[in-house]
Each structure stands twice: as C-alpha cells, then as structure tokens.
Amino acid sequence: MHKIGKALLLLCSLTFAGEIAAQTVSGKLIDENKQPLPYANVVLLTLPDSTFVTGTVTAEDGTFSLNTTTPNQLVRISSIGYNTVYRPVQPANLGIIQLTSDTQQLGEVVVKADLPKMQLKGDAMITTVTGSVLEKAGTGEDLLNKIPGVSAEDEEVNVFGSGTAEIYINGRKVRDNSEIDQLSSEQIKRVEVVKNPGARYDASVKAVIRIITKKAAGEGFGFNNRFVTRHRRTYGWTTFDQFNFNYRKGGFDLSGTLFGGRFRNGNNQQIGMKTYLDKLWEQKMDASYGKNSNSNVQGVLSLNYQFNERHSMGVRYDLDRNFNTYTDWRTNTNIYADENLFETNKSTMVGEYPYTRHSLNYYYNGQIGDWNIDFNADGM
C-alpha cells in the first residue's frame, strides 16, 4: 500500500503542477523599419539544457502566442537575416520585440533581395536556398534551424505542430541525423517541409523534411575537408573533422566520407511538484542531471547513378564505430510533508556502451506519368 500511495502521489503531483504552471506567452515582432515581421520562428526551450518543447511561426502581422508548461522556460526568437534573441516566459506579455539585421551573415547584400523564396506546392512548404542568405548558414542542421516552422538542434529535428520529422536527402531516407550536420548549407538547393505526410508515408510519420541538394557541376575527382568545434557551458568542448571525396562521370557518382569526432552533451533538469491532500506534499528533484561523452569514427561509401531527371538509384554503405563512451546520470529527490522532510532518494547510473555498426542502404526514385516511386531498403 505504501508503494501504491507513493505512485498515486507522484501522478497527482505531475498533473497538478502542469495545471498551475501553464500560461500563454504572447508578443509581436517588428523589423528595423518598425514593420511587422512574419514567418519568424518562436521556440519554447527548457532550462538549463535548452531542450525543445514546442514552437510556432509569427503571423502576417508579426504576432505570436505559445503555451508554456513551467516557469523555468525560455523563448528563442529567430528569423532569416536577423539576430536571434531570447526572452524569459515571465511576464507573459512580451510586448513589441524589434529584431536587428545580422550584418555578419548578410555582409553588404540587401536584405530584401537576398531572403529565400518560400512557396506552398502540393503537400509541402518549399524554401529555396540557392542564391539566398541560407547558403551561408553553416551545416545542414544550422540551415534547418532557420527554416520557418522547423527547430533543429543536437541532431533532433522538429516541425512545429507535428513533432519529430522523418528526413530524406535526394529521396534517400536518413537513418542517422548526424548525417545532416555533415552536410554543408552551400550544397543544398531547397528544403521541403511536409506537416501532414498522408498515405505516401507510414502512418506513424507525423512530419517529413525533404532536402534536395545541388547537382555538382563538372566531372572528375574532387575533395574537401571541414573541421568544427563547439563549446557548451555545462558539458565542455565538442570537436569533429570530416574529409569528403567525390568522383563524377556522366550520370555516375562515387563519393565517400571519413568522419571523426569527440562529442559531449547531456540533459539537465530541475523539477518541483506540489500536491494538496491532507497535507501539502512537495517533491523536489534538486540535482537531476545527465552527462554523456563519446568518440566516434565513421566511414561512408556511396554509389549513385542518375539515368535521367526522372529516374535515379543508388547504394550506400556506412561503418560507424563508437568508443571512449561514458554516461553519468544522477538524481537527488527530496519529498516534504507540510515543509518537513519526509523522504530522500538518491540514484546514480554510470555506464559505457561502445559499439560498431554496419549498415547498407539501397534506394530508387522514379516518376512514371503521374506516379512517383520512392523505394528505400536497409540492412544492418
């Protein structure tokens, strides 16, 4: 009975805490000329780890509203060509927020002439990257994070109002989102965001993002190298290096990637819950946190052949080796009854999980009359 009572206590406290903390945060965005700024991303993040909660896009008049779940959250506002700003969720009315041009990104170009073109076509919202400021966004993940209605961070890609997105690159399904971060924004031609995928995709798929890359000009052999380092205050430095090569002849395309890096991330949360019964029960998880670190080496070999604009096929082999892994998750929980300490729980989980993974992907994209064929098969 004691265990059942504690379970009911936790369930009640979660429900009640959600009800008392919820509120609507609203505001209006304007540009430097005090004109309404539509199609800007407004994202709700948890603190202190900036985890995505939900998001919305500003209306034609620049207004927005979001429903928060706890006071310990943050609003991130971003728009293509403008500096990103952050605001606390309290007070709930953020008022008028003016965004300033990101001069470092735009250089001397004229903002209005260099913004990407967006149009609704069929089931997708299409954003044209070629010839716009998005070409200089950085990685593929950096670019997706600037697309209206999309949040992309730490290999997690969400479409506002739909949820986690299934991603395709040139018709091939992406099995590991780290592949997006290995893609340069300058390689991308356009991005198609589908919020209601329909019967074309599995019923479990809530949103789809289709990335179409530019067709490289010329024939012969080419290569490039990219080194990236990032620092997160809580977790430390993340670094990786990537070498790419490509050989192209007619419709034949052979490419490969050698990738290596050291990654650090985690999940920090602080949770407080209250339940009003015969006593005031309060549960405080004061130091619930998790830290992960790992080293990764990955090799990719890809062969593609494009018969014509309507038919293409290819095969891709991935070798992924994860080592020097370390996980440290700890939770300290105090339970109070009428502000008197009733119970204390402490738990720790430390582990290592090295692995080696081989995967093979085959795809075919074709168009016969009004019929589109997207075929993907995987072996692991």
Buried (B, 14 or more C-beta within 10 A) or exposed (E): EEEEEBEEBBEBBBEBBEEEBEBEBBBBBBBEEEEBBBBBBBBBBBBBBBBBBBBBBBBEEBBBBBEBBBEBBBBBBBBBBBBBBEBEBEEEEBEEBBBEEBEEBBEEBEBEEBBBEBEEEEBBBBBBBBEBBBBBBBBBBBBBBBBBBBBBBBBEBBBBBBEBBBBBBBBBBBBEBBBBBBBBBBBBBBBBBBBEBEEEBEEEBBBBBBBBBEEEEEEEEEEEEEEBEEEBEBBBEBBBEBBBBBBBEEEEBBBBBBBBBBBBBBBBBBBBBBBEEEEEBBBBBEEBBBBBBBBBBBBBEBBBBBEEEEBBBBBBBBBBBBEEBBBBBBBBBBBBBEEEEEEEEEEEEEEEEEEEEEBEBBBBBBEEEEEEEBEBEEEE
